[in-house]
Amino acid sequence: MKITTIGLGYIGLPTSIMFATSNHQVLGVDANANVIDTLNNGYIHIEEEGLQKLYNNALKAQNFKASLTPDYSDAFIIAVPTPNNDDAQKSCDLSYVKSAVRSILPYLQAGNLVIIESTIAPRTTEDVISPMIEATGFTIGEDIYLAHCPERVLPGNIAYELVHNPRIIGGVTEACTKAVKELYLTLVKGELIESSASEAELSKLMENTFRDVNIALANELAKIGTDLNINALKVIEMANRHPRVNLHAPGPGVGGHCLAVDPYFVAAASPHLSPLIQTARKINTSMPAFVVNSVERLMASAPNKKITVFGLTYKGNIDDTRESPAKEISLMLQHAGFDVTEYDPHANKNEIMIEQACEDSSLLLVLTDHSEFTTIPETATDRMSRAHILDTKMIVKNCGDNVKLLNLGNMHQSLNKIVQEV
């Protein structure tokens, strides 16, 4: 089958490559000429485990090519970004999706599949995209088969999860669901779940909203523990030994294009009925300020104002900095007058050495759980003016005997000591 994918980012590119390795002829389309040039020169432009090797296989089989413009195909997959609108509810910005749909309209033919993989607000496929296609003279469910098929993948393991995770096939009509399901059967080994388009849209959003709400509970607990001089991490560890409790871990905030974005789409769709979701978002977006306030207090007695930030991406072992609380915290500290050195072996390819990053620093602030941060070498901490580490991701396991290791559970001890000294 000939497939055209619109959008070659963190989802569109892996999806294209996986279909290409399943013997489909895939045309990948992106508006960024640098992305197209990089791909046509044989290299992928994102960091994702094992993806370059799979891309090499797709090129060897002559099953993939990249272009700035679409072409006639059997199926069209829309995988473009859906950021927040700049409004009070941070609703879903559909401008990229609409533009992508408009770009394929001249190439649509009877019998084509149109699949929206972009994360979108509830009822978008039925109320927005379907009318755009039918305005050209086609009938959805008879001439064109339209469905929303949201991805459910973990960055760093995308290639595996695109194949093995369950997948929702949300057709506008039953005929749409059946037709699109046939395509995904050629790739997906996990369960294919049939639904309506709107059910699929809301399901995807609620999967991420569930996680966001539970992280908010853990983050609120971390704040409470700091206020009451109680180790919140120990509390979570003990509470999770209850057979029906699974508290999440607190952190410096929530990032990425899923958890930090999707809950707003639900809340914006029904703002008067979503107070819990909106409150959770406020708690999680407040965490960077909480971390910065804690750092300011920890630095009150420091020998200098230098801080080394470890990690700029929103999660570990990837290069994606979208909506990253780590970047926000780093900027807030700089604006507060601190001398900040950033160290991230994934986000910054031309990175300074770890020892250089820690030179004369009074605090090493860990904001991302890269595996490289599990062990902090003594050659780095020995160069610090004050060997203190605040690990907001609980990733550091080894850092030397002379280092003071703090986290979101035990930092209240140092904060209270500073208050007493003052």
Secondary structure, DSSP 8 states (H G I E B T S, - for coil): -EEEEE--STTHHHHHHHHHTTT-EEEEE-S-HHHHHHHHTT--SS--TTHHHHHHHHHHTT-EEEESS----SEEEE-----B-SSTT--B--HHHHHHHHHHGGG--TT-EEEE-S---TTHIIIIIHHHHHTTT--BTTTBEEEE------TTSHHHHHHHS-EEEEESSHHHHHHHHHHHTTT--S-EEEEEHHHHHHHHHHHHHHHHHHHHHHHHHHHHHHHHT--HHHHHHHHTTSTT-------S---TTTTTTHHHHHHHHSGGG-HHHHHHHHHHHHHHHHHHHHHHHHGGG-SSSEEEEE--SSSTTS---TT-HHHHHHHHHHHTT-EEEEE-TTT-SS---HHHHHTT-SEEEE-S--GGGSB--HHHHTTSSS-EEEETTS---B--TT-EEEETTTHHHHHHHHHHH-
